[in-house]
Amino acid sequence: MTKILVADDETDLERLIKQKFRRQIREKEYEFVFVVNGNEAVKVLEEQPDIDILLTDINMPEMDGLTLLGKLSAISPIIKAVIVSAYGDMENIRTAMNQGAFDFITKPLNFEDLEVTIAKAIRHVVQTRETLQAIKENNILRMYVDETVLNFMSTREYESSLMVNETVEATIVFIDICGFTAITENEEPDTVVKMLNKYFDIMVKEIILQNGYIDKFIGDAILAVFRGEFHLDRAIDACLAVRTQIEKMPREVDAGAFLPKVAIGVHSGEMISGNIGSANLRRLDYTVIGDVVNTAQRLQGVAEAGQILINEGSYHKIKESFNCIKLKEVLLKNKTNPVSVYEVVG
């Protein structure tokens, strides 16, 4: 749902907007918040960081729309502001655009034009949020990001507005490099790190190709998350590709002829997504937690080299698309009853 703040001292505008957008409001596509001046708008923006769009008049009491625009970037660079004003002269338009306005609509309102403009602004907000999400998940990209965005990313507003704690439907993939612990115990640190990074690069490439993202690297294992449409199918495709690519790797002649193989656990369902860690240490990790995550890790724990394991629920979701073999039931940690396990073979 998109949250839209309307700042205008004309009370009729609230009635007209509620009337014209009644379907979107009823179907929870849009939520409107109304204020009558810039001061109230600033207060709402500070209290409600999930505001996506600002519709603001220019001529308002206490604080006008152009002044409000000047404060907006300090509050949130993500919000797109649209000027809605009877003052449609070029000077006001240029001033508004120079202050960072996304668009300019004149009164009396053409609501079809307003609806198109709002939809366009929403697309830009979504793209910005997705970009910032990718930046946070892939810290290496920070070196290419504008300083203003980086400053915002370090603020409390960023964490509360972009990284909202929520329940999500997703697929978790745990990938472990089998037998790599022995390498860490017997080889030089430089050799270990280079080997591990080489394997991780291969895995990450296949995960990203299926629109998954890396939640974290855990020793010689990867926790990956797949969200959105057909997330379980895309996760399985990524796992099959990872296994294939890793098994193509040659033996490591300088590391005891080590031949890499992976053991993979996959589980799908609802989980909590949010910032977990210690505020006192200023170390928060945006991650996923819950039984689905734990089960994926435990399935990986019972998987043998080269196996991709899923439970019965996942099997019934993908059986029309992938070849699977039913294995014997296994006992997983903290599960009272044995769990039916299937191996995805192709």
N, C-alpha and C positions, 0 to 999 in steps of 0.2 A: 504494500500500500504506500502511495506517495503522499507525503504530508506537505501541505501548502499553506504558507502564512500570507495573509492579505492585510496590508497596512493602508487604510483609507478612512478618512473621517466622514465620508458619505455613507450614511447608514443604509441607504437603499441598495448599495452595491452588495452587501451581505445577502439580502433577500434575493437579489437577481442571480447571484452566483449559486446559492443553494437551490434555486429553482432550475437554472439551466444545467447544473451538474448533478441533479438529483439521482440519476441512474448510477453515476460513478460513485456517489456518496453511499447510496443504498447497497451497492455491490462491493463496497469497501475498496474501490480502486483509488479514490482520493479521500483525504481527510483535510478539511479546511479549518484554520485557526484565524480569527479576525481580531484586529486591534485598530485603534483610531489615530495613532501617531507613531513617530519613529522611536520615541523613548520606550513605549510599550512593546514595540517590535524587538528592540534590542534585548529587553528583559525576557521575552518569550524565546528568542534565539539562544540565549545563554542557558535557559532552563530546559529547553527541548532541543537537544542537539540532533534529533532525527528529522528536523525540517529539511526538505529537499529544495523547495521552490519558494521564492519571495515575490509576491505581486505588490508593488508599492506605488502610491500616488506621489507626486512631487510636492504639491502644496498641502501641508498638514500642520496642525498646531504643535507647539513644543519642539518637535524635531521634524524637519522636512525630509522628503525622500532622497534628495541628493546627499544630504548629510548622512542619512542612514546608509546609503551605498558606500560612503567613505569608511564607515565602521565595519562593513560586512566582511571584508577580507580578513580582518583581524579576528573575527568571530569564527568564520569558517570559509575557506576558499572553495569548498565544494558546492555550496548553495548557489543556484542560478537565480539572478534577480531580473524581473521583468517590470519595466516602468509602465504603469497604466495611468495616463494623465490626459487632461484636456489641453495641456500646454504642449502642443505638437510642433513648435517652431524648431528650426534647425539648431539654434543655440542650446536649447534644453536637451535635444537629442544628443548632440555632440558631448555636452557636459556629462550626461548620464553614461554614455558609452565610455568616455574617458575614466569614469569612476568605476567601470567594471560591469555595467549592465549587460545582460545577455540579449535583451531585445526591448523594443519600445512599441507600445500600443496606445493609440489615442482614443479618447472618449468622444462621442458615445460609443460604447463597446460593440464590436462585432464579435459575438461569442463563438462563431465558427473559427474566426481568426485566433481568438484567445485559446480555444481548445487545441488547435494545431500548434500554437506556440508553446503551450504547456507540455504537450507530448514531445516536442522537439527538445525542450529544456530537460525533461526527464531522461531522455536518451543520453544527453551529455552528462547528467549527474551519474547515471548508471555506469557509463564508460569510465568516468573519473574514479568512482568507487572501485570498480574492477581493477583499474590500473594501480591504485594505492594498495589494494589487497594483494596483488601480485608482487608489488614492491616489498611489502612486509614479509611475504612468504619467501621471497628470494632476495635476501639482503644485499647480494652482490650488485643489484641494480641501483642501490642508493647512490653510487658514485655518479650516476647519470641524471639524477633528479634535481630539479630546481630547488634552491635553498628555501624558498617560501614553503614549498610542500614538505620538505624535511622538517622545518621548524614546527609545522602544524602536526606532523606525524608524532612528534615527541610530546604533544600536549594531551591533557586529559580529555579535551573535546574530541580529539581523533579517536581515542580508545572507546569513548562512549557512543560516538555517532557512527563510526565505521565498523568497529569491532564489537557489535552488540552481542551480549551473551544470549544464546538462543538454542532451541531444540531444532535439529536439522535431520533430514532423511538423507543418508549417504551410505557409501560403501567404503570399508576400511580394508587396506591391503598391508600385510606385514611380509616383508621379504628379508630373509636371512641368508647370508653367504655361509654355506656349510663348511665346517672344518677350518674356518679362518682364525679361530682362537689359537690354534697351534702355530700359525704363521706369526702372530703377535708375540708369542713366547720364544720363538727361535730365530727370528730375522731382525736385522737392523731397523730402527724406527723409520728411517728414510724409505727403506724398501717397503715396509708395511703400509705407510701412508700413501705412497705412490700407487701401490697395487689397489688399495681400498678405493682411492679416488677414481681410479680408472674404471673399476667395476661400477661404482656409483654413477659415474657419468653415463654409462650405457643404460642403466636402469632408469635414471631420471629422464633421459631422452624419450624412452618408450612411454613412460608415465605421462609426460607432458603432451605427447602426440595424441593421447586419449583424453586430454583436458582434465587430467588429474593434477594434484599438487602435492608437494612433499611437506608433510606436517613436521617431521623431524628425522634426523639421523640418530640412531641409537646404537653406538658401538659399530658393529659390522652389519647392522640391519637398517631397513628403511620402513617408516610408517607413512603410507600415502593415503590420501583421501580423494574420493570421487563424488562429486555432487552434480545435481541437474538431471536432465532427461537421460534415461537408460544408463544410469551410473553403474549399476552392477555389470551390465554387458561390457561397458567400456573398461571397467576394472579388470574383468577376465581377459579381454583382448590385450590389455597392457601386460598382464601377468604372463600370458602365453608368449608375447613378444620378448619380454625380459628373459624368460627361460631359454628361448631359442637363441637370443643374442649372447647370453652368458655361456651357453654350451658350445658356441662357436669359438670361444676364446681358447688360445693355445695354452699348453702347460707353461707354468712359470719356471723356466730353467734355473733361474737364480734363486728360487725359493723352494727347493726340494721337489721340483717338478709338480708343484701344486696345480690341480685342475679345478677351476671354480665351478660350483653348482649352487643352485638356490633352492630353498624350501620356503613355500609361500602359504600363508593363511589368509582367507578372504571371508568377510562377513558383512552383512548389509542390514540396515534398519535405522531406528531413531537413536540419536546421541546428543549430548550437550556440546555446543561449540562456544568457547569463551576464553578469556584471559585467565590463566592459571599460574600461580606463583606467589612471590613475596613482594608486596609493595614496599616494605622496609628496605629490601635489598635492591629495589628498582629492577627486578628481574621477573617479568611476566611473559609467559609463553602462550601465544594464541594457538589453542590446540583443541582436540576433541577428547571427550571422556565418556565412559559409560560401559554397559555390558557388551554392546556391539564391538567396541574397541578391544575389550579384554578377550572376548571370544575369538576374534581374528588372531590375536597374538597367541592364544592357546592352541588354535588350529595349526598355526605355523610351528608351534613347539612340538607337535606330534607328527608333522610332515617330515618325510624322508627326503634325501637329496633328489631334486628334480620333480618333486610333487607340488601340486597346487590343490589345496584342500578347502572344501566348503561344507556347510551343514545341509541338512535335508531341505530346510526352507529356501535356501539359495538355489539348491538343485532344481526345485520345482519352478523357479522363476526363469531359469536359463536352459532347461533341458531341451527345448526346441531348437536352440541355437548352438549348443556346445555338446561334445561327446564327453560323457562322465561315466565313471565306474564306481559302483557302491563298494565301500570297504567295510571292514568290521566296525562295530560300535566301539567308541573309545570313551574313557572317563576323562573329562576336562576339569581342571581345578575350579572349585567352588560350584560345580554342577552336581546336583544330587543324583540324577539319572544318567546312564550312558547316552552318548550323542551319536546319531547316525552320521557318518562322514562319507563324502564323495570326493573322488579325485577327478579333476578336470584334465582330460588327456588331449583335447584338441577341439 
